[in-house]
Amino acid sequence: MQNHSQSVETQMLIRKPASQVFEAFIDPEITKNFWFTKGSGKLETGKTITWEWEMYGVAANVLVKEILPNEKITVEWDEPATTVEFNFKALSEKATYVTIKNHGFQETGDALLHVIKDATGGFTTVLDGLKAFMEHGINLNLIADKFPKEVMQHP
């Protein structure tokens, strides 16, 4: 049974039009500049896509549940599956407020605290990288640098 009362929420203002920010999550050729290193295709409702973090030897299958152009993307991902909602609110023609919500955790107790901490940190890092890339054209390599091989054991 999924726990919908426990969730993670991160948010960031991106000074770009909602259509551009939305497309940055739909198109893996853009997303790879601030999140994963490889995606098997563009996000489309009902389609399962694979996202890869090649530096870690990790991949995740992502089932696209809903797409509302320039407003919302809902996916299920990871094992056990959780729901991730990406919401895009146009504040002006040149500014978008992005909110990422992750819920449906099956863990309890300390295990729940651990996955919530990881998801919060991970999605915050994604939004930080998105901001740098979209506003300044800089790939900060945040995901790769978060867990460098010199300090972590990767599979």
C-alpha positions as CSV (number, residue, x, y, z in Angstrom):
1,M,0.0,0.0,0.0
2,Q,1.4,3.4,-1.0
3,N,1.7,6.2,1.5
4,H,0.3,9.3,-0.1
5,S,0.4,11.4,3.1
6,Q,4.3,11.5,2.9
7,S,5.6,13.5,0.0
8,V,8.6,15.6,-1.2
9,E,8.2,19.0,-2.8
10,T,10.9,21.1,-4.4
11,Q,10.5,24.3,-6.3
12,M,12.4,27.0,-8.3
13,L,11.8,30.1,-10.4
14,I,13.2,29.7,-13.9
15,R,13.5,32.9,-15.9
16,K,12.4,31.3,-19.2
17,P,8.9,30.8,-20.8
18,A,6.9,27.9,-19.6
19,S,7.0,26.3,-23.0
20,Q,10.8,26.2,-22.9
21,V,11.0,24.9,-19.4
22,F,8.4,22.2,-20.1
23,E,10.3,21.1,-23.2
24,A,13.5,20.8,-21.1
25,F,11.8,17.9,-19.2
26,I,10.1,16.3,-22.3
27,D,13.2,16.2,-24.5
28,P,16.1,14.0,-23.3
29,E,18.5,15.9,-25.5
30,I,17.9,19.0,-23.3
31,T,17.3,17.1,-20.0
32,K,20.7,15.5,-20.2
33,N,22.3,18.9,-19.6
34,F,21.0,19.1,-16.1
35,W,19.8,15.6,-14.9
36,F,20.3,12.2,-16.4
37,T,22.9,11.4,-19.1
38,K,20.8,9.5,-21.5
39,G,17.0,9.1,-22.2
40,S,15.5,6.5,-24.5
41,G,13.0,9.0,-26.0
42,K,10.8,12.0,-25.5
43,L,8.1,11.8,-22.8
44,E,4.7,10.8,-24.2
45,T,1.6,9.8,-22.3
46,G,1.4,6.1,-21.9
47,K,5.0,5.5,-23.0
48,T,7.7,3.9,-20.8
49,I,11.0,5.7,-21.1
50,T,14.4,4.7,-19.7
51,W,16.6,7.3,-18.1
52,E,20.2,6.5,-17.5
53,W,22.9,7.9,-15.2
54,E,25.8,6.4,-17.0
55,M,28.5,7.6,-14.5
56,Y,26.7,5.5,-11.8
57,G,25.7,2.6,-13.9
58,V,22.1,3.2,-12.9
59,A,18.9,3.4,-15.0
60,A,15.2,3.9,-14.2
61,N,12.1,3.0,-16.2
62,V,9.6,5.9,-16.2
63,L,6.0,5.4,-17.1
64,V,4.4,8.6,-18.4
65,K,0.9,8.9,-16.8
66,E,-0.1,12.4,-17.9
67,I,1.1,15.3,-19.9
68,L,-0.6,18.7,-20.0
69,P,1.5,20.8,-22.4
70,N,3.4,23.6,-20.7
71,E,1.6,22.8,-17.4
72,K,2.2,19.4,-16.0
73,I,4.0,16.0,-16.4
74,T,3.1,13.0,-14.2
75,V,5.3,9.9,-14.2
76,E,5.7,6.8,-12.2
77,W,9.3,5.6,-11.6
78,D,11.7,3.7,-9.6
79,E,11.2,0.4,-7.6
80,P,9.1,0.4,-5.7
81,A,7.2,2.9,-8.0
82,T,6.4,6.4,-6.8
83,T,4.6,9.2,-8.5
84,V,6.5,12.3,-9.6
85,E,4.6,15.4,-10.7
86,F,6.3,18.2,-12.5
87,N,4.2,21.4,-12.5
88,F,5.0,24.5,-14.6
89,K,3.3,27.8,-13.6
90,A,3.8,30.7,-16.0
91,L,4.4,33.8,-13.9
92,S,4.9,36.0,-16.9
93,E,6.0,35.5,-20.5
94,K,9.6,35.1,-19.3
95,A,9.3,33.3,-16.0
96,T,8.1,29.9,-14.9
97,Y,7.7,28.5,-11.4
98,V,8.6,24.8,-11.4
99,T,7.3,22.5,-8.6
100,I,8.3,18.9,-8.4
101,K,6.2,16.6,-6.1
102,N,7.1,13.0,-5.3
103,H,4.7,10.8,-3.4
104,G,3.5,7.2,-3.0
105,F,6.4,6.0,-0.9
106,Q,5.9,2.5,0.5
107,E,8.7,2.7,3.1
108,T,8.0,3.4,6.8
109,G,10.1,4.6,9.7
110,D,13.8,5.2,9.1
111,A,13.6,3.8,5.6
112,L,10.9,6.4,4.8
113,L,13.1,9.2,6.2
114,H,16.0,8.0,4.0
115,V,14.0,8.0,0.7
116,I,12.4,11.4,1.5
117,K,15.9,12.8,2.2
118,D,17.3,11.4,-1.0
119,A,14.3,12.5,-3.1
120,T,14.4,16.0,-1.6
121,G,18.1,16.4,-2.2
122,G,17.9,14.9,-5.7
123,F,15.1,17.0,-7.0
124,T,16.5,20.1,-5.5
125,T,19.8,19.4,-7.4
126,V,17.8,18.8,-10.6
127,L,16.1,22.2,-10.3
128,D,19.4,24.0,-9.4
129,G,20.9,22.4,-12.6
130,L,17.9,23.3,-14.6
131,K,18.1,27.0,-13.5
132,A,21.8,27.2,-14.4
133,F,21.3,25.6,-17.8
134,M,18.1,27.4,-18.8
135,E,19.1,30.8,-17.6
136,H,22.9,30.8,-18.3
137,G,23.6,27.9,-20.7
138,I,25.8,26.3,-18.1
139,N,25.9,22.6,-17.4
140,L,27.2,22.5,-13.8
141,N,27.5,18.7,-13.7
142,L,25.7,18.7,-10.4
143,I,24.3,15.1,-10.7
144,A,27.7,13.7,-11.5
145,D,29.5,15.8,-8.8
146,K,27.0,15.0,-6.1
147,F,28.4,11.5,-5.6
148,P,32.0,11.4,-7.1
149,K,33.6,8.0,-7.3
150,E,36.4,9.1,-5.0
151,V,33.9,9.3,-2.1
152,M,31.3,6.7,-3.0
153,Q,31.0,3.1,-4.0
154,H,29.0,2.9,-7.2
155,P,27.8,-0.4,-8.8
